[in-house]
Amino acid sequence: MDLGVYTINLLRYIIGTEPASVDVAECETVPENPHIDLSTTATLQFPSPAPGGSPVTGRFVCTMNGSLLDFISSAFTLKVRRPAAGEEARRHAPFLT
């Protein structure tokens, strides 16, 4: 699951805590070579970054063409599309717009 490493680190950085659990983690690989990732998706549970606050669910989809992050708690929902994608990635991943 090499493809999702940077996305997980971005979730950890923005939320400000380490994940408490991983609910789902899936990786699609190249059929001819299972060592090459095509996409990675995961749902992680984070404790509240603030004392007495709500826990946060972090979800992501990361492909060779772009990524999508969701931050969900009882207080807010934040969706970030293409958090690190440049113009070239946007042209090749219209499903992330």
C-alpha positions as CSV (number, residue, x, y, z in Angstrom):
1,M,0.0,0.0,0.0
2,D,2.8,2.4,-0.9
3,L,0.4,4.6,-2.8
4,G,-1.5,5.8,0.4
5,V,1.4,6.6,2.6
6,Y,1.6,10.3,1.9
7,T,-2.2,10.6,2.2
8,I,-2.2,9.0,5.6
9,N,0.6,11.3,6.7
10,L,-1.5,14.3,5.5
11,L,-4.5,13.0,7.5
12,R,-2.3,12.7,10.6
13,Y,-0.9,16.2,10.1
14,I,-4.2,18.0,9.6
15,I,-6.1,16.2,12.4
16,G,-3.1,16.4,14.8
17,T,-3.4,13.0,16.3
18,E,-2.4,9.4,15.5
19,P,-5.2,7.1,14.2
20,A,-6.8,4.9,16.9
21,S,-7.9,2.3,14.5
22,V,-8.1,1.3,10.8
23,D,-11.7,0.3,9.8
24,V,-11.0,-0.5,6.2
25,A,-7.9,-0.6,4.0
26,E,-7.9,-1.9,0.4
27,C,-5.3,-1.8,-2.3
28,E,-5.8,-2.6,-6.0
29,T,-2.7,-3.7,-7.8
30,V,-1.6,-4.3,-11.4
31,P,-2.8,-7.8,-12.2
32,E,0.5,-8.7,-13.8
33,N,2.6,-7.4,-10.9
34,P,1.0,-7.3,-7.5
35,H,3.9,-5.1,-6.2
36,I,2.6,-2.1,-8.2
37,D,-0.3,-0.2,-6.7
38,L,-3.1,1.3,-8.8
39,S,-5.2,2.6,-5.9
40,T,-5.5,2.6,-2.2
41,T,-8.6,3.4,0.0
42,A,-8.8,3.5,3.7
43,T,-11.0,4.6,6.6
44,L,-9.3,5.5,9.8
45,Q,-10.7,6.5,13.2
46,F,-8.9,9.3,15.1
47,P,-9.4,10.5,18.6
48,S,-10.5,14.0,19.1
49,P,-7.7,16.5,18.5
50,A,-9.3,18.8,21.2
51,P,-10.1,17.8,24.8
52,G,-13.8,16.9,25.1
53,G,-14.2,17.1,21.3
54,S,-15.6,14.6,18.9
55,P,-13.5,11.8,17.3
56,V,-12.8,12.2,13.6
57,T,-13.1,9.7,10.8
58,G,-10.6,10.1,8.1
59,R,-11.2,8.5,4.7
60,F,-9.1,8.6,1.6
61,V,-9.0,7.4,-2.0
62,C,-5.6,7.6,-3.6
63,T,-4.9,6.6,-7.2
64,M,-2.0,7.1,-9.6
65,N,-4.0,10.1,-11.0
66,G,-5.0,11.9,-7.8
67,S,-6.6,11.6,-4.4
68,L,-9.6,12.5,-2.3
69,L,-9.7,13.1,1.5
70,D,-12.8,13.3,3.8
71,F,-12.7,14.4,7.4
72,I,-15.9,13.6,9.3
73,S,-16.9,14.3,12.9
74,S,-20.1,15.2,14.7
75,A,-19.1,18.9,14.4
76,F,-18.0,19.1,10.8
77,T,-17.4,17.4,7.4
78,L,-14.5,18.5,5.2
79,K,-13.8,17.1,1.7
80,V,-10.5,17.8,0.1
81,R,-10.1,16.9,-3.6
82,R,-6.6,16.6,-5.1
83,P,-4.8,17.8,-2.0
84,A,-1.4,17.5,-3.8
85,A,-2.4,17.4,-7.4
86,G,-1.0,19.8,-10.0
87,E,-2.7,20.8,-13.2
88,E,-1.3,17.7,-15.0
89,A,-3.0,15.4,-12.6
90,R,-6.3,17.3,-12.8
91,R,-6.4,16.8,-16.6
92,H,-5.9,13.0,-16.2
93,A,-8.3,12.5,-13.3
94,P,-11.6,14.3,-14.1
95,F,-13.5,12.1,-11.7
96,L,-11.8,14.0,-8.8
97,T,-13.2,17.4,-9.8
